[in-house]
């Protein structure tokens, strides 16, 4: 059940619950299911708490209210860094993340909170990639972001960093999920990247502000990357690497798993190549990913594309747009798209208003939808100022 965005007092109660020693995501979920709110949990008796299945020590910690001082400190750190608290009952909490076996009780978010409601794709891989792995992750992440997906990764060295950078270079949206506090930059060499992600995307963590990046935190972090994504793309990684763990989590959560094939003589190819043998979708370009998305997700991307066409300015489009149509022997264009394509020229840009006058029996909304379809097929390019040309 979704609850309104928190007041300062409500926030303290949620933080205090998160900080109780010995309480994990599953136990928190059981307590909330029984008592409905953190306030009710803290006002419950030890007997009532123990009836839910918590230990006597945990019940005593809750009843004593010993975590409220730390909660106030957390709230102060959030204010200093501009972080926002998004709880599992918040309407901004990612819907599909809420559906996993052990969703985090709350998320600390720095940056654009609205990205939590976007369609996200996880991109993961080794911390020691080959030049091939870096190039592939940057290119695919940028192309997929350009098609409207938000790219999610862990801001670790290697493939994670490359995917964030490729997305930002393409002007896309990216979310970094940390295994430490949202105010901690790990690794430290990514300080500049972290600042750019906060400015243009979002950094999130379920760990309290100031939490150290302990090794055991990263598998816990990985379930969020896969849980909030419609699928996970593995670029490079050893057979038993962290990226392989994330792929396994994605499978358990019912998410799509994608993998980029690699050189069979490289140990870094063992992970993705094995995933492909086990049924993961082999990825050669952005189109292979988008073609596997649900009709609902593809419709959402189409709507975003229409809005982009209507917006003024922007950089010229490239051919790196994923087709949202089913693969077939060739592009299956409807009558509106065919008319628009015939009216466009290769060497002369035509403004949207002039194009509307040239084509007959097409409404403005139908023309915009047709142009977006042609863009996604790589047949048309949009130039600044609502001008369009046919791709040669």
PyMOL commands that set and color helices and strands:
alter all, ss='L'
color gray80, all
select helices_A, chain A and resi 8-18+25-35+38-43+46-50+56-64+68-81+113-117+131-146+159-169+188-200+216-227+242-252+267-277+286-290+295-310+335-343+352-358+364-376
alter helices_A, ss='H'
color red, helices_A
select strands_A, chain A and resi 84-87+106-111+120-124+150-153+174-177+202-205+231-234+256-259+281-282+350-351+380-383+387-390
alter strands_A, ss='S'
color yellow, strands_A
deselect
rebuild
show_as cartoon
